Amino acid sequence: MSYDNFNKILELVYARSPLQKKKIKKSLSAQDGSFFSSAEEFSVNYINYLQSEQIPLEYAVDAYLKMCGNMLKSQISFMKTGKYPVEISGEAYENVYSKETEMKSYMVGLALSQFLWSSHYRIYSYLVNIFRNNSDTISSYLEIGPGHGLFLEKAMTHLKKDAELTVVDISATSIEITRSIMRFFHQADFGRIKFHNVNFLELTLDELYDFIMMGEVIEHVNNPDKFLVKVKNLLSENGRAFISTCVNCPSIDHVYHFNTVEEIRDMLNACGLQIRDEQALPVEDLPIEEIIDRRITINYCALVGRA
Ligand SMILES: C[S@@+](CC[C@H](N)C(=O)[O-])C[C@H]1O[C@@H](n2cnc3c(N)ncnc32)[C@H](O)[C@@H]1O
């Protein structure tokens, strides 16, 4: 099998950033054939979607590199101060979520990271397997903070044909990107999705959900516990939620600092959520003692249910 489309993305990244070239090549050397097949399938589809939106691939690659550059700056400041650059979520809203140009670039860059960062790919493929293995038990699906829309697209691909999907995001740009991705890949089923452009905490929902997806949202808010309690209260009796977040992960819009994986687990438990399965994925391939000592980012995700 040829990986022309994935290679096209890689070549553009490599030509623009020797640092990314080094990091990505190292991480790709540990991947197997199934990764490259998935990466090629993603690349064909995403490049087609970008074309349908008249977005050049070069824009997407620049967006990815801009996001990496912003993360590096935040990381350098974190190493000096021990703090994330933003203290209140309102600032993240003002600086990023409400600014169309900024948010669009961020979300397109984040979409590419799903196949350029091994920890994001592991979370992505883990979630797709959950959708595949549990689709017959899910009739109602809620997603909080879809951002780039890729996880909602996968949910629609794998869930039952009569499942109802509800989406909430505080950013009008995220909602627009998610709408466009769903129109492109699932035009016939687009009518099954309800979109809400509002702060999740301000949204009143009257139903319970069999599956709730909240990927990389709780580190963006000052009160993650309120989000988790609300998720717990919205789960149906045997419902499951997929929550992802990160430890020591400074970024232009990260507000809540989890210092350890244990802190995340404690908060999930305190909010009435029982961890059924989890993954803790350091972003560097180093001994865990060094990851902890040097406060290197750990991506974390958990499949949870009501305790
Ligand atoms: C980093 S993106 C996550 C995208 C995707 N879920 C993922 O895991 O890659 C965070 C998303 O959460 C949204 N968000 C942040 N605060 C929110 C809030 N209070 N209510 C709803 N959405 C929120 C942002 O607008 C953004 O789309």
PDBQT file of the ligand as one rigid body, heavy atoms in Angstrom, charges set to zero:
ROOT
HETATM    1  C1  LIG A 401      -8.654  21.503  22.627  1.00  0.00    +0.000 C 
HETATM    2  S1  LIG A 401     -10.283  21.524  22.006  1.00  0.00    +0.000 S 
HETATM    3  C2  LIG A 401     -10.701  19.792  22.082  1.00  0.00    +0.000 C 
HETATM    4  C3  LIG A 401     -11.038  19.216  20.734  1.00  0.00    +0.000 C 
HETATM    5  C4  LIG A 401     -11.313  17.710  20.748  1.00  0.00    +0.000 C 
HETATM    6  N1  LIG A 401     -12.400  17.372  21.630  1.00  0.00    +0.000 N 
HETATM    7  C5  LIG A 401     -10.091  16.922  21.133  1.00  0.00    +0.000 C 
HETATM    8  O1  LIG A 401     -10.102  16.176  22.133  1.00  0.00    +0.000 OA
HETATM    9  O2  LIG A 401      -9.066  17.005  20.408  1.00  0.00    +0.000 OA
HETATM   10  C6  LIG A 401     -11.230  22.171  23.363  1.00  0.00    +0.000 C 
HETATM   11  C7  LIG A 401     -12.648  22.509  22.947  1.00  0.00    +0.000 C 
HETATM   12  O3  LIG A 401     -13.431  22.743  24.126  1.00  0.00    +0.000 OA
HETATM   13  C8  LIG A 401     -14.256  23.878  23.885  1.00  0.00    +0.000 C 
HETATM   14  N2  LIG A 401     -14.640  24.449  25.186  1.00  0.00    +0.000 N 
HETATM   15  C9  LIG A 401     -13.830  25.067  26.087  1.00  0.00    +0.000 A 
HETATM   16  N3  LIG A 401     -14.555  25.473  27.146  1.00  0.00    +0.000 NA
HETATM   17  C10 LIG A 401     -15.832  25.084  26.932  1.00  0.00    +0.000 A 
HETATM   18  C11 LIG A 401     -17.045  25.222  27.674  1.00  0.00    +0.000 A 
HETATM   19  N4  LIG A 401     -17.071  25.850  28.839  1.00  0.00    +0.000 N 
HETATM   20  N5  LIG A 401     -18.186  24.712  27.154  1.00  0.00    +0.000 NA
HETATM   21  C12 LIG A 401     -18.166  24.088  25.933  1.00  0.00    +0.000 A 
HETATM   22  N6  LIG A 401     -17.050  23.944  25.191  1.00  0.00    +0.000 NA
HETATM   23  C13 LIG A 401     -15.900  24.425  25.680  1.00  0.00    +0.000 A 
HETATM   24  C14 LIG A 401     -13.366  24.773  23.014  1.00  0.00    +0.000 C 
HETATM   25  O4  LIG A 401     -14.094  25.763  22.332  1.00  0.00    +0.000 OA
HETATM   26  C15 LIG A 401     -12.734  23.743  22.076  1.00  0.00    +0.000 C 
HETATM   27  O5  LIG A 401     -13.528  23.514  20.953  1.00  0.00    +0.000 OA
ENDROOT
TORSDOF 0
